[in-house]
């Protein structure tokens, strides 16, 4: 971690670039979207045996980062340095020698500042809003490197986390080998006019498939998993349906796995941030609240948790193998294919299982699919409609702390069910040394479906309780009423570098809540259909939220002035001191 003063200066430099705005492009001709070269599941959606690697897969204790992540970070730090230098140099900040400034940060052997981006849950609304912010931060977006634009922040980012609807934008970008938002919206490919055809209801499937064929493919994919001996849940059907909108393949990509991202060219070469998707572990009868939840993460190499109740990670590719007490038996087989990309995204958004049940009221649904869904409901019970059943790689592992150690099924639920709807958690892990987090909040906390800081409050309360012992502290934030009364839910706000606070271990939070800058983007969370016009307007509004539209919405945004902590309110105004030029 770098010092608080350095964080302030870095945040100043980043924010000073937000002086002008040209908006998300209207469209045009973009490169053809290419499917990922090698979907690597051995038998589509059906898990199947594969040769075990020379070093047999095993559970590791979560005391440090994995060796894969540690090695990747060395490459990524080398990539983010020139990206950050280029971005800040382009901002033309009054003659400041950016290269000397950044070299000064690392000259004493400290790590280069690491940036994280966290995209909240909130269904398609949050997905599209988050995509607008990503487009604003991506120097590949048309016009994003013009004067005052924010293009380049994404290239300087180390971690990109998503939860529920936010996981859909993260997953969709990465299963297309870290493509651009523009390519997803306006590109063409062999199968669809573009991805994210949200006017085609997920209940009835894409226009290029007959409804009957769509339903039959859903049924056959999930049935293959069942016949291979794995438990199903509504999330299997939900995740497969999502894939038809989010994965660039005519059949929804049943063989596309999340672990195969590790081998994609952009990520393997550390030319893309590390994707992190968040879900929550549930034990029988447990009510999820921020203070008791065990937060699970999926990354390209592993799934697991740093939280003390589990404190372990499993190799994601082989998570379907018969692990017991941390290992696969000497004569046990290695199994791959459980970590289907759609199933991972569906798990993070399992709350939408209930919305998917609208299929029971749709026309032309074949009897065999309705019967399969109803049988699933009968098996899991009404109280478990929101679950995703995974084979438990932590079976018999660390039973003293692991509450699910005696179950062969690992039950996961929507990552936002504990009210932490912005996925800060994996970015707070101290070993990751994240210094600045851009929090894209598309939550529907209020009656009118805008954010009010609930997620930040939940994460702050959890941090105060010391639940996640391997996490850095989360900065102090006000309660929800104060958020709304002070308008902090309508403008960017910085939290975490209060010079009067003893908390210096945590990152600086740059909070970017969804607000009606150019469009009323407060759609209902469970809306399952959006016209192209609605999709594009929400996207453009998300872009405007990230850039503060022209710098005219708040003239003080370029000067990085935000609120100050006053007695009893936690409102703060920070007058940041920028690095001065020699002139």
C-alpha positions, 0 to 999 in steps of 0.5 A, spaced: 500 500 500 502 507 498 501 512 503 495 516 504 498 522 501 500 519 495 493 516 494 490 523 494 495 525 489 493 519 485 486 520 485 487 528 484 491 526 477 485 521 475 479 526 477 482 532 474 482 528 467 474 529 468 473 536 465 470 534 458 465 529 455 463 527 449 458 521 451 458 514 449 458 513 441 452 512 437 454 506 434 458 504 427 462 499 424 466 495 429 470 489 429 467 482 428 466 479 435 470 472 435 468 467 439 473 464 444 478 460 440 478 453 445 472 452 449 475 447 454 469 443 457 470 436 455 463 435 454 459 441 453 455 443 460 456 436 462 462 435 467 466 429 465 473 426 467 479 429 464 487 427 465 489 429 472 495 434 471 502 432 474 501 435 480 494 433 483 489 438 484 488 440 492 485 445 496 490 450 499 489 454 505 488 462 504 494 465 508 496 468 501 495 469 494 495 463 489 502 462 486 498 463 479 496 470 482 502 472 484 506 471 478 500 474 474 501 480 478 508 481 476 506 481 469 500 486 470 504 491 474 509 492 469 503 493 464 499 498 469 505 502 470 506 505 462 498 505 462 497 510 468 503 514 465 500 515 459 493 516 462 496 522 466 500 524 461 495 525 456 491 529 462 496 535 461 496 537 468 500 543 468 507 541 467 507 536 472 513 531 470 508 524 471 514 519 469 518 522 475 512 523 479 510 515 478 517 513 479 518 517 485 512 512 488 516 506 486 523 508 487 523 506 495 521 499 493 514 500 494 508 497 489 506 501 484 499 503 486 494 498 484 487 500 482 480 496 483 473 497 479 467 494 483 461 493 479 454 492 483 448 488 482 442 490 480 440 486 474 440 488 467 440 495 469 446 494 473 450 491 468 448 496 463 450 502 467 456 498 469 458 497 462 457 505 461 463 506 466 467 501 463 467 504 456 468 511 459 475 507 463 477 503 456 482 507 452 479 502 446 472 506 446 471 511 441 473 518 443 475 516 450 482 518 449 480 525 447 481 531 452 478 530 459 476 523 457 477 517 462 480 512 457 486 508 460 483 507 467 481 500 465 488 499 462 491 501 469 487 497 473 489 491 476 482 488 479 475 488 476 470 485 480 462 484 479 456 481 483 450 479 480 448 484 475 455 486 475 458 479 474 454 479 467 458 485 464 465 482 467 463 475 465 461 477 458 467 481 457 472 476 459 468 470 455 470 474 449 477 474 451 476 481 454 473 485 448 470 492 448 463 494 450 463 497 443 464 491 440 458 487 444 453 493 443 455 495 436 459 489 433 457 483 429 459 476 429 457 469 426 451 468 430 448 475 432 447 482 430 450 483 436 450 481 443 446 483 449 440 483 445 435 484 451 429 485 447 429 478 446 426 476 453 430 471 456 424 467 457 423 465 450 430 466 448 434 469 442 430 470 435 435 466 431 432 460 435 425 457 435 422 457 442 422 449 442 429 449 440 431 454 445 427 450 451 430 443 448 437 445 449 436 448 456 433 442 458 438 437 455 444 441 457 442 441 465 439 433 464 446 431 462 449 434 468 444 430 472 445 424 468 453 425 470 451 425 477 451 432 479 445 436 483 441 441 479 438 447 481 434 453 478 441 456 477 443 451 472 437 453 467 438 460 469 445 460 468 444 457 461 439 462 459 443 468 461 449 465 456 445 466 450 445 473 451 452 474 454 456 469 450 458 469 443 456 462 441 449 460 437 448 455 443 449 459 449 456 456 449 455 450 454 463 448 453 465 455 455 468 455 462 470 461 467 477 457 469 479 457 461 480 465 462 486 463 465 489 461 458 486 467 454 491 471 450 489 478 453 489 475 460 494 470 460 499 476 458 496 481 463 493 486 458 487 485 462 485 486 469 484 480 473 476 478 473 473 477 480 466 474 481 462 474 488 457 469 491 455 467 498 456 461 502 449 459 505 448 453 511 442 450 512 437 455 515 442 461 515 439 468 514 445 472 510 447 478 513 453 482 512 456 480 519 455 473 518 456 471 511 462 467 508 464 471 501 466 466 496 470 469 490 471 466 483 477 468 479 480 464 473 484 459 477 480 458 484 474 459 487 474 459 495 474 465 501 479 468 505 474 469 510 476 465 517 470 460 516 473 457 510 479 460 509 481 455 503 481 455 495 480 450 490 482 449 483 476 452 479 477 447 473 477 441 477 472 443 482 467 437 480 472 432 482 471 428 488 475 432 493 475 429 501 479 433 506 483 437 501 485 432 496 483 427 491 484 420 492 489 416 489 485 413 485 480 418 484 479 422 477 479 429 475 473 432 473 472 438 469 466 442 466 463 444 472 465 451 472 461 453 466 461 461 465 454 462 465 453 458 471 458 462 475 455 468 473 448 465 474 450 463 481 452 470 483 445 472 481 441 467 483 436 471 486 434 472 479 432 464 479 425 467 482 424 471 476 426 466 471 420 462 474 416 466 469 417 461 464 412 457 467 407 462 465 410 463 458 406 460 452 409 454 448 413 451 454 414 444 452 411 439 458 418 436 459 421 443 461 416 445 466 416 438 469 424 438 470 423 445 473 417 443 477 421 437 480 427 441 481 423 446 485 420 440 489 427 437 491 430 444 493 423 447 497 421 454 496 426 457 501 431 454 497 429 457 490 435 462 490 440 457 491 446 454 486 448 447 488 455 446 487 459 440 488 463 441 495 471 441 494 471 443 501 468 436 503 471 434 510 476 440 510 477 443 516 471 441 520 472 445 526 471 452 522 468 450 516 460 449 517 459 445 510 464 440 511 460 434 512 456 436 506 458 434 499 454 440 496 456 447 497 450 451 497 451 458 494 447 464 493 446 471 490 452 475 492 448 481 494 444 477 499 448 480 505 446 487 503 453 488 500 451 489 493 458 492 491 463 487 491 468 491 495 470 484 499 475 481 494 479 488 493 480 489 500 484 483 501 490 486 504 495 481 500 492 484 494 494 491 496 489 495 492 490 503 493 484 506 490 477 502 488 472 505 483 465 503 486 460 503 480 453 502 484 447 501 480 443 498 486 436 500 487 436 502 494 430 507 495 423 506 493 425 510 486 430 505 485 436 509 486 442 508 490 443 510 497 449 507 500 446 501 503 452 497 500 457 501 503 454 502 510 454 494 510 461 493 508 463 498 513 459 495 518 462 488 517 469 491 517 468 494 524 466 488 526 472 485 524 469 479 520 474 478 515 481 478 518 485 478 512 482 484 509 484 491 510 479 496 513 474 499 510 473 507 510 468 510 514 461 512 511 455 515 513 448 512 514 443 512 508 439 518 511 445 522 511 447 519 504 441 522 501 440 528 505 447 530 503 446 528 495 452 523 496 447 518 492 447 523 486 455 525 485 462 522 486 464 522 493 471 520 495 472 516 502 478 513 505 483 519 506 481 523 512 487 525 515 484 526 522 482 518 522 487 513 524 485 508 519 490 508 513 490 501 512 484 501 507 484 503 500 481 510 497 474 509 495 471 513 489 464 512 489 460 513 483 452 512 484 447 511 478 444 518 477 439 521 472 445 525 468 442 524 461 437 518 462 432 516 467 436 509 468 432 507 474 429 501 471 426 495 476 431 490 478 427 484 475 426 487 468 428 482 463 426 486 457 430 492 454 429 495 447 436 497 444 434 504 445 433 503 453 439 499 453 443 504 449 441 510 453 442 507 460 449 505 457 450 512 455 448 515 462 453 510 465 458 513 461 456 520 463 456 518 471 463 516 470 465 522 467 460 527 470 458 529 464 461 535 461 464 537 468 458 542 468 454 538 473 459 539 478 464 544 477 468 542 483 469 535 480 475 536 476 478 540 483 477 533 487 473 537 492 468 532 496 465 532 503 468 533 510 467 529 516 463 534 521 460 532 528 455 527 528 454 526 520 460 523 517 460 529 511 467 531 509 470 536 504 477 534 502 481 540 499 486 536 496 493 538 495 495 536 488 503 535 486 506 542 484 509 543 477 516 546 477 513 553 475 
